[in-house]
């Protein structure tokens, strides 16, 4: 009898150990259109307001592919939207960087344009977008030809919304990236901050998010 009990205990333990942990994830289109004032609104997918908005940008775009950076305005009075955390617009989610919700290591960074919203470019286990941040190294010569070759520790920062810790995490350099991956039980990578590019970071985030899309 004791042998049977031990057998079933080991069997159940192995099943539990063999199960993959379940993670929260978000797909493109999960956010109803509207304005999201707080991170709680975002996590609950519940807009604070559904006032009609429009945007202005210096980037080229079309009706299918919206710009990656934009300033939003209320249609009713043409006032710029300054304080909300995010705006869901025509199927795309836009965030502005907010110190209140950033990882404590990243609170000393500021965007080079306030009240600017950045389009989410990758959805899944982590929501990913990019912003140009002040107070860091200027754009290196590597980025003079193609923005994709900007070093990860340059002006352009990859930012993820960590759904588990409910905070934004700026992936500043290779050490910071690997610390983040390790914390999330994701294999670390071999890289050097001055050579590891934004394009490679995008590829890594896409690899992580792909199973959750």
Backbone as CSV, one residue per row, in Angstrom:
resi,resn,N_x,N_y,N_z,CA_x,CA_y,CA_z,C_x,C_y,C_z
1,UNK,0.836,-1.213,0.000,0.000,0.000,0.000,0.868,1.260,0.000
2,UNK,1.912,1.235,0.862,2.811,2.382,0.943,3.528,2.609,-0.381
3,UNK,3.850,1.502,-1.060,4.540,1.599,-2.352,3.641,2.272,-3.380
4,UNK,2.352,1.896,-3.362,1.398,2.497,-4.300,1.253,3.998,-4.047
5,UNK,1.136,4.354,-2.765,1.001,5.774,-2.415,2.230,6.554,-2.873
6,UNK,3.401,5.971,-2.660,4.648,6.618,-3.077,4.690,6.761,-4.593
7,UNK,4.217,5.722,-5.295,4.208,5.748,-6.759,3.325,6.886,-7.274
8,UNK,2.110,6.989,-6.728,1.191,8.038,-7.171,1.704,9.429,-6.807
9,UNK,2.360,9.533,-5.656,2.934,10.818,-5.248,4.015,11.271,-6.227
10,UNK,4.889,10.337,-6.606,5.955,10.658,-7.562,5.382,10.985,-8.935
11,UNK,4.326,10.264,-9.333,3.695,10.505,-10.625,3.098,11.896,-10.680
12,UNK,2.362,12.278,-9.649,1.746,13.601,-9.593,2.817,14.686,-9.552
13,UNK,3.886,14.443,-8.789,4.977,15.423,-8.685,5.621,15.653,-10.031
14,UNK,5.831,14.554,-10.774,6.454,14.674,-12.092,5.567,15.434,-13.071
15,UNK,4.260,15.213,-12.963,3.319,15.919,-13.831,3.365,17.414,-13.539
16,UNK,3.373,17.761,-12.241,3.407,19.168,-11.842,4.700,19.819,-12.296
17,UNK,5.834,19.117,-12.084,7.132,19.655,-12.481,7.214,19.830,-13.986
18,UNK,6.601,18.866,-14.713,6.677,18.887,-16.172,5.808,19.940,-16.815
19,UNK,4.852,20.516,-16.068,3.970,21.522,-16.631,4.716,22.843,-16.818
20,UNK,4.494,23.467,-17.937,5.104,24.767,-18.185,4.304,25.845,-17.458
21,UNK,4.991,26.814,-16.866,4.257,27.888,-16.191,3.441,28.698,-17.179
22,UNK,2.299,29.176,-16.731,1.453,30.002,-17.578,1.750,31.480,-17.303
23,UNK,1.872,32.246,-18.387,2.179,33.664,-18.260,1.040,34.489,-18.844
24,UNK,0.884,35.685,-18.296,-0.064,36.619,-18.893,0.475,37.048,-20.255
25,UNK,-0.428,37.358,-21.154,-0.001,37.868,-22.451,-1.122,38.720,-23.044
26,UNK,-0.745,39.564,-23.977,-1.704,40.455,-24.626,-1.470,40.424,-26.123
27,UNK,-2.549,40.343,-26.881,-2.469,40.348,-28.339,-2.877,41.699,-28.890
28,UNK,-2.403,41.992,-30.094,-2.815,43.221,-30.747,-4.334,43.191,-30.950
29,UNK,-4.983,44.285,-30.624,-6.436,44.353,-30.753,-7.167,44.051,-29.455
30,UNK,-6.412,43.671,-28.394,-7.054,43.362,-27.113,-7.561,44.603,-26.394
31,UNK,-7.032,45.771,-26.761,-7.404,46.996,-26.058,-8.541,47.722,-26.786
32,UNK,-9.690,47.902,-26.140,-10.760,48.704,-26.745,-10.265,50.127,-27.009
33,UNK,-10.764,50.734,-28.063,-10.323,52.076,-28.423,-10.699,53.070,-27.331
34,UNK,-9.749,53.967,-27.029,-9.993,54.970,-26.014,-8.714,55.440,-25.363
35,UNK,-8.875,56.223,-24.299,-7.755,56.814,-23.567,-7.606,56.090,-22.230
36,UNK,-6.389,55.708,-21.900,-6.097,54.958,-20.678,-5.259,55.836,-19.752
37,UNK,-5.843,56.258,-18.644,-5.164,57.187,-17.751,-4.082,56.500,-16.916
38,UNK,-4.318,55.277,-16.480,-3.416,54.618,-15.531,-2.997,53.247,-16.026
39,UNK,-1.993,52.694,-15.376,-1.552,51.340,-15.707,-2.639,50.325,-15.356
40,UNK,-3.380,50.602,-14.303,-4.470,49.707,-13.915,-5.520,49.629,-15.028
41,UNK,-5.801,50.764,-15.653,-6.739,50.769,-16.783,-6.217,49.891,-17.919
42,UNK,-4.911,49.999,-18.174,-4.293,49.207,-19.240,-4.388,47.721,-18.918
43,UNK,-4.002,47.340,-17.710,-4.000,45.925,-17.325,-5.414,45.343,-17.326
44,UNK,-6.395,46.190,-17.018,-7.795,45.741,-17.018,-8.446,45.875,-18.391
45,UNK,-7.676,46.458,-19.355,-8.181,46.683,-20.718,-9.490,47.477,-20.691
46,UNK,-9.479,48.488,-19.835,-10.677,49.295,-19.612,-10.347,50.768,-19.788
47,UNK,-10.666,51.374,-20.936,-10.322,52.785,-21.146,-11.028,53.713,-20.171
48,UNK,-10.300,54.747,-19.745,-10.885,55.741,-18.838,-11.856,56.638,-19.578
49,UNK,-11.597,56.832,-20.867,-12.431,57.717,-21.683,-12.482,57.187,-23.107
50,UNK,-13.596,57.421,-23.760,-13.738,57.040,-25.161,-13.940,58.264,-26.045
51,UNK,-13.449,59.412,-25.567,-13.523,60.641,-26.359,-12.791,60.451,-27.680
52,UNK,-13.327,61.029,-28.725,-12.686,60.912,-30.035,-11.379,61.703,-30.069
53,UNK,-10.382,61.116,-30.713,-9.067,61.757,-30.785,-8.543,61.713,-32.221
54,UNK,-7.520,62.526,-32.471,-6.773,62.446,-33.726,-5.312,62.682,-33.387
55,UNK,-4.418,62.478,-34.344,-2.999,62.640,-34.036,-2.294,63.518,-35.054
56,UNK,-1.135,64.004,-34.655,-0.227,64.725,-35.538,1.147,64.066,-35.445
57,UNK,1.855,64.045,-36.551,3.183,63.429,-36.563,3.991,63.989,-37.720
58,UNK,5.298,63.897,-37.579,6.194,64.284,-38.661,6.616,63.077,-39.496
59,UNK,6.202,61.880,-39.063,6.574,60.656,-39.757,5.642,60.375,-40.928
60,UNK,6.161,59.677,-41.909,5.317,59.220,-43.012,4.506,58.018,-42.542
61,UNK,3.270,57.935,-43.001,2.411,56.813,-42.608,1.295,56.678,-43.627
62,UNK,0.534,55.605,-43.490,-0.658,55.425,-44.316,-1.777,54.868,-43.455
63,UNK,-2.922,54.625,-44.049,-4.071,54.162,-43.265,-3.889,52.748,-42.736
64,UNK,-2.965,52.002,-43.322,-2.738,50.625,-42.878,-1.664,50.576,-41.796
65,UNK,-0.578,51.304,-41.994,0.524,51.329,-41.031,0.623,52.722,-40.417
66,UNK,0.181,52.834,-39.179,0.212,54.119,-38.492,1.635,54.449,-38.041
67,UNK,1.943,55.719,-37.775,3.310,56.106,-37.385,3.701,55.520,-36.034
68,UNK,5.003,55.374,-35.811,5.482,54.836,-34.540,5.494,55.887,-33.439
69,UNK,5.550,57.171,-33.814,5.538,58.252,-32.822,4.454,59.256,-33.217
70,UNK,3.681,59.724,-32.234,2.602,60.655,-32.548,2.200,61.442,-31.314
71,UNK,1.612,62.619,-31.553,0.991,63.424,-30.506,-0.514,63.348,-30.735
72,UNK,-1.265,63.076,-29.675,-2.716,62.937,-29.811,-3.436,64.180,-29.292
73,UNK,-4.612,64.431,-29.916,-5.421,65.597,-29.572,-6.884,65.177,-29.474
74,UNK,-7.624,65.878,-28.598,-9.059,65.660,-28.507,-9.736,66.324,-29.707
75,UNK,-10.646,65.619,-30.354,-11.358,66.192,-31.502,-12.283,67.325,-31.077
76,UNK,-12.842,67.211,-29.901,-13.845,68.180,-29.454,-13.274,69.588,-29.317
77,UNK,-12.060,69.701,-28.751,-11.517,71.043,-28.488,-10.105,71.249,-29.034
78,UNK,-9.573,70.229,-29.729,-8.232,70.309,-30.327,-7.108,70.481,-29.303
79,UNK,-7.361,70.106,-28.060,-6.318,70.191,-27.029,-5.441,68.945,-27.061
80,UNK,-4.138,69.172,-26.860,-3.203,68.047,-26.852,-3.463,67.152,-25.640
81,UNK,-3.379,65.851,-25.856,-3.518,64.888,-24.767,-2.145,64.733,-24.117
82,UNK,-2.013,65.183,-22.867,-0.698,65.234,-22.228,-0.460,64.157,-21.179
83,UNK,-1.446,63.878,-20.349,-1.182,63.109,-19.149,-1.548,61.618,-19.183
84,UNK,-2.461,61.173,-20.006,-2.782,59.741,-20.003,-1.559,58.875,-20.292
85,UNK,-1.610,57.656,-19.809,-0.510,56.727,-20.033,-0.536,56.172,-21.447
86,UNK,-1.735,55.924,-21.972,-1.824,55.249,-23.266,-3.073,55.659,-24.031
87,UNK,-3.013,55.439,-25.333,-4.147,55.679,-26.219,-4.260,54.493,-27.167
88,UNK,-5.444,53.915,-27.241,-5.709,52.868,-28.215,-6.425,53.513,-29.392
89,UNK,-5.812,53.391,-30.573,-6.325,54.125,-31.734,-6.294,53.237,-32.977
90,UNK,-7.463,52.970,-33.510,-7.606,52.181,-34.738,-6.822,50.868,-34.696
91,UNK,-6.911,50.191,-33.553,-6.292,48.872,-33.425,-4.874,48.870,-32.907
92,UNK,-4.246,50.050,-32.832,-2.882,50.137,-32.320,-2.882,50.782,-30.938
93,UNK,-1.983,50.293,-30.091,-1.840,50.838,-28.742,-0.599,51.717,-28.689
94,UNK,-0.750,52.914,-28.133,0.342,53.870,-28.000,0.570,54.179,-26.522
95,UNK,1.845,54.201,-26.110,2.208,54.552,-24.744,3.132,55.763,-24.736
96,UNK,3.055,56.537,-23.660,4.101,57.505,-23.410,4.865,57.032,-22.168
97,UNK,6.140,57.371,-22.095,6.937,56.928,-20.947,6.494,57.699,-19.717
98,UNK,6.350,56.992,-18.616,5.838,57.574,-17.389,6.695,57.087,-16.224
99,UNK,7.352,58.018,-15.541,8.225,57.621,-14.431,7.469,56.859,-13.348
100,UNK,6.219,57.234,-13.152,5.427,56.611,-12.090,5.386,55.096,-12.227
101,UNK,5.430,54.601,-13.447,5.258,53.170,-13.669,6.535,52.478,-14.135
102,UNK,7.669,53.179,-14.132,8.894,52.553,-14.617,9.635,51.860,-13.491
103,UNK,10.449,50.877,-13.883,11.350,50.206,-12.954,12.202,51.260,-12.246
104,UNK,12.485,51.045,-10.967,13.199,52.070,-10.185,14.574,52.402,-10.755
105,UNK,15.186,51.478,-11.487,16.505,51.735,-12.085,16.408,52.709,-13.258
106,UNK,15.217,52.870,-13.809,15.068,53.643,-15.044,14.428,55.015,-14.840
107,UNK,14.199,55.410,-13.602,13.461,56.649,-13.344,14.248,57.904,-13.692
108,UNK,15.558,57.795,-13.917,16.349,58.964,-14.240,16.367,59.322,-15.712
109,UNK,15.600,58.606,-16.515,15.581,58.837,-17.959,14.338,59.609,-18.375
110,UNK,14.503,60.483,-19.365,13.378,61.258,-19.887,13.321,61.129,-21.409
111,UNK,12.113,61.133,-21.972,12.008,61.120,-23.439,12.476,62.450,-24.003
112,UNK,12.906,62.464,-25.240,13.366,63.731,-25.817,12.218,64.612,-26.297
113,UNK,10.982,64.140,-26.116,9.796,64.964,-26.414,8.675,64.537,-25.472
114,UNK,8.225,65.455,-24.627,7.172,65.119,-23.677,5.810,65.021,-24.372
115,UNK,4.947,64.209,-23.775,3.577,63.994,-24.272,3.547,63.297,-25.632
116,UNK,4.672,62.737,-26.049,4.695,61.972,-27.297,4.369,60.513,-26.988
117,UNK,3.560,59.910,-27.852,3.153,58.525,-27.655,3.875,57.623,-28.656
118,UNK,4.233,56.426,-28.197,4.991,55.470,-29.005,4.141,54.231,-29.273
119,UNK,4.086,53.825,-30.519,3.253,52.681,-30.903,3.892,51.368,-30.454
120,UNK,3.068,50.499,-29.907,3.528,49.144,-29.571,3.847,48.412,-30.868
121,UNK,5.045,47.858,-30.952,5.472,47.166,-32.164,5.537,45.657,-31.989
122,UNK,5.348,45.181,-30.744,5.365,43.734,-30.520,4.502,43.405,-29.308
123,UNK,3.586,42.464,-29.499,2.681,42.042,-28.434,2.964,40.595,-28.058
124,UNK,2.541,40.207,-26.850,2.717,38.840,-26.393,2.916,38.828,-24.894
125,UNK,3.912,38.075,-24.440,4.212,38.042,-23.010,4.669,39.417,-22.525
126,UNK,5.349,40.138,-23.398,5.772,41.503,-23.094,5.275,42.443,-24.188
127,UNK,4.765,43.590,-23.793,4.407,44.640,-24.745,5.662,45.461,-24.983
128,UNK,6.036,45.639,-26.237,7.316,46.286,-26.559,7.115,47.518,-27.431
129,UNK,7.796,48.600,-27.067,7.847,49.795,-27.911,9.196,50.467,-27.714
130,UNK,9.463,51.493,-28.503,10.754,52.170,-28.435,10.561,53.675,-28.302
131,UNK,11.493,54.302,-27.585,11.463,55.750,-27.426,12.892,56.280,-27.382
132,UNK,13.086,57.481,-27.898,14.386,58.150,-27.807,14.453,58.857,-26.460
133,UNK,15.455,58.502,-25.655,15.560,59.014,-24.300,16.744,59.967,-24.156
134,UNK,16.538,61.014,-23.377,17.591,61.997,-23.149,18.505,61.552,-22.008
135,UNK,19.685,62.188,-21.973,20.601,61.929,-20.883,21.516,60.749,-21.130
136,UNK,21.462,60.185,-22.328,22.294,59.051,-22.670,23.263,59.436,-23.768
137,UNK,24.065,58.458,-24.204,25.032,58.710,-25.261,24.310,59.169,-26.524
138,UNK,24.937,60.036,-27.285,24.349,60.460,-28.553,24.370,59.303,-29.522
139,UNK,23.581,59.424,-30.589,23.524,58.361,-31.577,24.912,58.117,-32.160
140,UNK,25.322,56.907,-32.156,26.671,56.585,-32.609,26.757,56.609,-34.124
141,UNK,27.989,56.564,-34.607,28.211,56.548,-36.055,27.576,55.319,-36.683
142,UNK,27.414,54.271,-35.889,26.801,53.050,-36.416,25.383,53.318,-36.905
143,UNK,24.721,54.295,-36.271,23.336,54.559,-36.629,23.175,55.629,-37.675
144,UNK,24.256,56.141,-38.193,24.159,57.245,-39.134,23.506,56.828,-40.438
145,UNK,23.623,55.549,-40.792,23.083,55.079,-42.062,21.699,54.462,-41.881
146,UNK,21.564,53.625,-40.891,20.320,52.882,-40.716,19.972,52.812,-39.234
147,UNK,18.786,53.290,-38.826,18.399,53.242,-37.410,18.461,51.843,-36.806
148,UNK,18.312,50.814,-37.626,18.352,49.452,-37.109,19.718,49.091,-36.551
149,UNK,20.748,49.846,-36.942,22.096,49.541,-36.471,22.469,50.339,-35.232
150,UNK,21.520,51.130,-34.675,21.815,51.844,-33.437,22.152,50.831,-32.349
151,UNK,23.169,51.133,-31.587,23.543,50.281,-30.467,22.457,50.313,-29.402
152,UNK,22.299,49.211,-28.685,21.268,49.121,-27.646,21.487,50.151,-26.545
153,UNK,22.739,50.601,-26.353,22.983,51.591,-25.299,23.028,53.013,-25.836
154,UNK,22.468,53.234,-27.025,22.379,54.574,-27.593,21.125,55.282,-27.136
155,UNK,20.690,56.290,-27.900,19.512,57.081,-27.525,18.220,56.278,-27.565
156,UNK,18.055,55.475,-28.611,16.800,54.728,-28.775,16.779,53.566,-27.787
157,UNK,15.755,53.534,-26.957,15.648,52.496,-25.945,14.466,51.578,-26.217
158,UNK,14.701,50.281,-26.104,13.617,49.324,-26.139,12.981,49.268,-24.758
159,UNK,11.661,49.369,-24.706,10.937,49.380,-23.437,9.875,48.296,-23.456
160,UNK,9.785,47.530,-22.368,8.773,46.481,-22.287,7.842,46.763,-21.114
161,UNK,6.584,46.456,-21.315,5.635,46.458,-20.211,5.640,45.052,-19.646
162,UNK,6.163,44.918,-18.441,6.248,43.646,-17.742,4.900,43.405,-17.064
163,UNK,4.103,42.509,-17.619,2.759,42.273,-17.109,2.779,41.605,-15.737
164,UNK,3.843,40.856,-15.441,3.935,40.161,-14.153,4.255,41.141,-13.023
165,UNK,5.236,42.022,-13.258,5.630,42.989,-12.226,4.862,44.297,-12.308
166,UNK,4.041,44.437,-13.336,3.209,45.622,-13.530,4.054,46.899,-13.544
167,UNK,5.049,46.905,-14.427,5.921,48.067,-14.557,6.578,48.064,-15.926
168,UNK,7.090,49.232,-16.312,7.847,49.347,-17.547,9.325,49.137,-17.242
169,UNK,9.984,48.400,-18.108,11.399,48.121,-17.922,12.146,48.542,-19.183
170,UNK,13.073,49.468,-19.032,13.888,49.917,-20.148,15.102,49.011,-20.269
171,UNK,15.285,48.419,-21.444,16.409,47.511,-21.666,17.592,48.352,-22.142
172,UNK,18.410,48.813,-21.193,19.401,49.852,-21.444,20.689,49.355,-22.094
173,UNK,21.128,48.172,-21.726,22.377,47.622,-22.259,22.332,46.109,-22.109
174,UNK,23.403,45.433,-22.496,23.380,43.967,-22.483,23.247,43.399,-21.076
175,UNK,23.923,44.013,-20.120,23.819,43.538,-18.743,22.389,43.667,-18.231
176,UNK,21.783,44.806,-18.522,20.407,45.045,-18.099,19.451,44.067,-18.778
177,UNK,19.668,43.828,-20.068,18.840,42.878,-20.805,18.945,41.485,-20.206
178,UNK,20.168,41.040,-19.927,20.359,39.692,-19.381,19.810,39.562,-17.970
179,UNK,19.897,40.610,-17.180,19.286,40.582,-15.848,17.780,40.402,-15.963
180,UNK,17.193,41.087,-16.936,15.752,40.969,-17.166,15.386,39.556,-17.622
181,UNK,16.153,39.014,-18.569,15.883,37.666,-19.072,16.023,36.626,-17.955
182,UNK,17.045,36.771,-17.150,17.283,35.834,-16.055,16.131,35.851,-15.063
183,UNK,15.664,37.045,-14.750,14.541,37.187,-13.818,13.291,36.497,-14.338
184,UNK,13.157,36.448,-15.671,11.975,35.846,-16.286,12.193,34.389,-16.711
185,UNK,13.283,33.799,-16.223,13.609,32.407,-16.559,13.744,32.181,-18.064
186,UNK,14.322,33.175,-18.731,14.603,33.098,-20.162,16.116,33.023,-20.326
187,UNK,16.634,32.118,-21.161,18.089,31.989,-21.310,18.763,33.312,-21.650
188,UNK,19.859,33.594,-20.970,20.625,34.804,-21.243,21.341,34.683,-22.582
189,UNK,21.809,35.805,-23.102,22.490,35.808,-24.394,23.889,36.396,-24.243
190,UNK,24.751,36.071,-25.178,26.088,36.643,-25.223,26.044,37.905,-26.080
191,UNK,26.349,39.042,-25.487,26.326,40.271,-26.274,27.166,41.357,-25.623
192,UNK,27.544,42.342,-26.432,28.250,43.525,-25.960,27.403,44.743,-26.321
193,UNK,27.225,45.622,-25.355,26.300,46.740,-25.520,26.630,47.632,-26.702
194,UNK,27.929,47.801,-27.001,28.300,48.705,-28.090,28.130,48.071,-29.461
195,UNK,27.852,46.757,-29.493,27.688,46.060,-30.773,26.299,45.463,-30.952
196,UNK,25.620,45.227,-29.836,24.281,44.633,-29.896,23.295,45.721,-30.311
197,UNK,22.587,45.509,-31.405,21.774,46.568,-32.002,20.297,46.473,-31.632
198,UNK,19.605,47.571,-31.901,18.158,47.616,-31.691,17.462,46.548,-32.540
199,UNK,17.952,46.323,-33.753,17.361,45.300,-34.619,17.470,43.919,-33.976
200,UNK,18.600,43.632,-33.350,18.781,42.342,-32.682,17.892,42.234,-31.455
201,UNK,17.715,43.347,-30.743,16.812,43.349,-29.591,15.380,43.075,-30.044
202,UNK,14.965,43.707,-31.137,13.617,43.466,-31.668,13.420,41.992,-31.996
203,UNK,14.435,41.393,-32.593,14.360,39.977,-32.955,14.218,39.112,-31.715
204,UNK,14.959,39.451,-30.651,14.895,38.679,-29.411,13.519,38.793,-28.771
205,UNK,12.980,39.996,-28.714,11.646,40.190,-28.139,10.600,39.438,-28.961
206,UNK,10.738,39.477,-30.277,9.796,38.772,-31.149,9.857,37.265,-30.906
207,UNK,11.049,36.752,-30.698,11.244,35.315,-30.414,10.542,34.934,-29.116
208,UNK,10.645,35.788,-28.099,10.003,35.523,-26.804,8.481,35.602,-26.926
209,UNK,8.006,36.573,-27.686,6.554,36.820,-27.757,5.812,35.879,-28.704
210,UNK,6.522,35.319,-29.671,5.872,34.545,-30.741,4.927,33.449,-30.218
211,UNK,5.306,32.666,-29.202,4.376,31.613,-28.728,3.078,32.139,-28.149
212,UNK,3.028,33.413,-27.841,1.851,33.978,-27.148,0.953,34.765,-28.103
213,UNK,1.270,34.755,-29.389,0.446,35.495,-30.339,-0.601,34.590,-30.974
